[in-house]
Structures are given as structure tokens and as C-alpha cells.
Amino acid sequence: MSFVNKVNYATRAIITLVSLGFASNILYADETRQWETSIWPDRIVATDCRECGDDIGMMLTCKKTDGPISVTVHWAAVENGTDNAELPVEIRLDDKVFTYQAKSILFGQIGYTPVFNIKRNDPLINALQKAKTINILFAGGKTDISLKGSRAALDKFKHGCNRAQ
């Protein structure tokens, strides 16, 4: 094997190892991602992740008043849209389908994000706790969000919302 072939072989091996390292970090991040509920003085918030900073895929917010629950699906954001336009958002949980009218809200670089309200007793919350998969369709785009840990986190969320009424 010539020197050039050895260098090419070594370069390919290094690139493969680096790529596998990045891939394993991404997979690990998905495996450790799970739902969490936080209680604040004025609201209760459930998100699809713990300590994820700006990388929230889905967020449910219950204010400590009689108002509805606000649902924001950041990962369903689309690049092109109209701020405050009303569009349907479809949430598929296993064999159940929920459709809501969402406002398309521009969140800076994230894009046009669906935001909608549900009643505190909406069946979506129970379905999020029981389902194994979730697919969200909005403005021609589709995204999947993990439901790992949603049962316990949403139990805490429901309990906090009901006490706040």
C-alpha cells in the first residue's frame, strides 16, 4: 500500500470515528430527553425536556387563574408564514387525532410557531400521557416529539392546574 493510500485510509477512519461520536451524542441527547413540569408563582409549565434551554419542542402553560391552557409547539414552526394567521394544527397520538385552530406566531429565528388554547380538561392532556408516539402537522410541515416521562410530568401539571382554579 502506497503512502498516499495509507493517508487516505487513515483520514477516512478518523472522519468515520468523529462522525460516530457526533451521532452517538445526538442519540444520547434524544434518549435522555424527557418531559418535566415546573411550578412558578404565576404559572405551571410542562415541557418535553429538562434543562434544554431554547430547544423546547412542546410547551403547555397553565396560568394560576381560570384561563385556558396555552400550547406552543416550537418544533412545528415553519420558515414562511403570516404572523397571527389562524391555521389548523393536527396532533396525532397513536391512533387518535386532535385538530385545533392555532395562531401562527413569529418567534424570531425559530419561525412561525403554532400556539393554541385548550380547556383545562381537554382530552389531549390524557392522550399525551398514554400515547407512545406523537406527530404534529402544521402549515405543511411535520415533526415528532418524544413522550418519554410525559405521564408523571403531566400528572403534576394537571394537579397544579386544578389547584390553581
C-alpha positions in Angstrom: 0.0 0.0 0.0 1.4 3.4 -1.0 1.9 6.2 1.4 -1.0 8.2 -0.3 -3.3 5.2 0.1 -2.3 4.9 3.8 -3.0 8.6 4.4 -6.4 8.3 2.6 -7.3 5.2 4.7 -6.3 6.9 7.9 -8.2 10.1 7.0 -11.4 8.1 6.3 -11.0 6.2 9.6 -10.7 9.5 11.5 -13.7 11.0 9.8 -15.8 7.9 10.5 -14.8 7.9 14.2 -15.6 11.7 14.5 -19.0 11.2 12.7 -19.9 8.3 15.0 -19.0 10.4 18.0 -21.4 13.1 16.9 -24.1 10.6 16.1 -23.8 9.0 19.5 -24.1 12.3 21.2 -27.2 13.1 19.2 -28.7 9.7 20.1 -27.8 10.1 23.7 -29.4 13.5 23.8 -32.7 12.1 22.4 -32.6 9.1 24.9 -32.2 11.4 27.9 -34.8 14.0 26.8 -37.9 13.7 28.9 -40.9 15.7 30.0 -40.8 17.9 33.0 -43.2 20.3 34.9 -42.1 23.5 36.6 -44.2 25.4 39.0 -43.8 29.2 39.1 -45.6 31.8 41.2 -47.9 32.8 38.4 -48.0 29.7 36.2 -47.3 26.0 35.7 -45.3 24.9 32.7 -44.9 21.4 31.2 -42.2 20.9 28.5 -41.0 17.9 26.6 -37.5 18.3 28.0 -35.5 19.0 31.2 -32.9 21.8 31.2 -33.0 22.1 27.4 -32.7 25.9 27.2 -34.1 27.1 23.9 -34.6 23.6 22.5 -38.2 23.1 23.8 -40.2 21.1 21.3 -43.6 21.5 23.0 -44.8 23.5 26.0 -48.1 23.6 27.9 -48.7 26.6 30.2 -51.4 27.0 32.8 -51.7 30.4 34.4 -52.9 30.4 38.0 -56.2 31.9 37.0 -59.3 30.5 35.4 -57.9 30.8 31.9 -57.3 28.1 29.3 -54.0 26.1 28.9 -51.8 27.6 26.2 -50.0 25.1 24.0 -46.9 26.1 22.0 -45.2 23.7 19.6 -41.8 25.2 18.8 -40.6 22.2 16.7 -43.6 22.6 14.4 -42.5 26.1 13.4 -42.2 26.8 9.7 -40.0 29.3 7.9 -42.6 31.1 5.8 -45.9 32.3 7.2 -48.0 35.2 8.3 -47.9 36.4 11.9 -51.2 35.8 13.8 -52.7 33.9 10.9 -55.1 31.2 12.1 -54.2 27.7 10.7 -55.1 24.2 11.8 -52.6 22.1 13.8 -53.1 18.4 13.8 -51.7 16.3 16.6 -51.6 12.5 16.0 -51.2 10.4 19.2 -51.0 6.7 18.3 -54.5 6.2 16.7 -56.1 9.4 18.0 -56.1 12.7 16.0 -56.7 16.1 17.6 -57.2 19.2 15.5 -57.1 22.7 16.8 -57.0 26.2 15.3 -53.7 27.7 16.1 -52.3 31.2 15.7 -49.1 31.3 13.7 -46.8 33.4 16.0 -43.3 34.5 14.7 -40.7 33.5 17.2 -37.6 35.2 15.7 -35.2 32.6 14.2 -37.5 29.7 15.1 -40.1 30.7 12.6 -43.9 30.8 12.6 -44.9 28.7 15.5 -48.4 27.2 16.3 -49.9 28.5 19.5 -53.4 27.5 20.6 -55.5 27.2 23.7 -57.2 24.2 25.2 -59.6 23.8 28.1 -58.1 22.5 31.3 -60.0 19.2 31.0 -59.2 18.8 27.2 -58.6 15.1 26.4 -55.3 16.0 24.7 -53.6 16.0 28.0 -54.6 12.5 29.0 -53.8 11.3 25.5 -50.3 12.8 25.8 -49.8 10.7 28.9 -50.9 7.5 27.4 -49.5 7.6 23.8 -46.3 6.1 22.6 -45.8 8.4 19.6 -46.8 11.9 18.7 -46.7 13.5 15.2 -47.6 17.2 14.7 -48.6 18.7 11.4 -48.7 22.4 10.8 -48.6 24.6 7.7 -47.3 21.8 5.5 -44.6 20.7 8.0 -44.4 17.6 10.2 -42.5 17.0 13.4 -42.2 14.2 16.0 -41.8 14.8 19.7 -40.7 12.3 22.4 -43.3 11.5 25.1 -40.8 10.0 27.5 -41.7 10.9 31.0 -45.0 12.6 29.9 -47.2 10.6 32.3 -45.6 11.8 35.5 -44.9 15.3 34.3 -48.4 15.8 33.1 -49.9 14.3 36.3 -48.0 17.1 38.2 -49.1 19.6 35.6 -52.8 18.6 35.9 -52.7 18.6 39.7 -51.2 22.1 39.7 -53.7 23.5 37.1 -56.6 22.1 39.0 -55.4 23.5 42.3 -54.9 26.9 40.7 -58.6 27.2 39.7 
